[in-house]
């Protein structure tokens, strides 16, 4: 495919069902990857992480799952945009 072929083809419709499906799949893949990673780290939270000396600005434990979920959703969106 050359640049002129691309210019002659009609533009893709943003928001088509295929695009939305790809977005959902890529976000799901990112979330599953994060879930798999959590299986490796969760057992170490009460032992290793709890024993660390944390700085005064350490956020409460409730913040971590919320922020990590947002980050993995954003990674899925970034993969969709790069696709």
Protein Blocks (a to p, Z undefined) as FASTA:
>chain_A
ZZklmmmpccddehiaklmmmmmmmmmmmmmmmmmmmmmmmmmmmmmmmmpccdfklccf
klmmmmmmmmmmmmmmmmmmmZZ
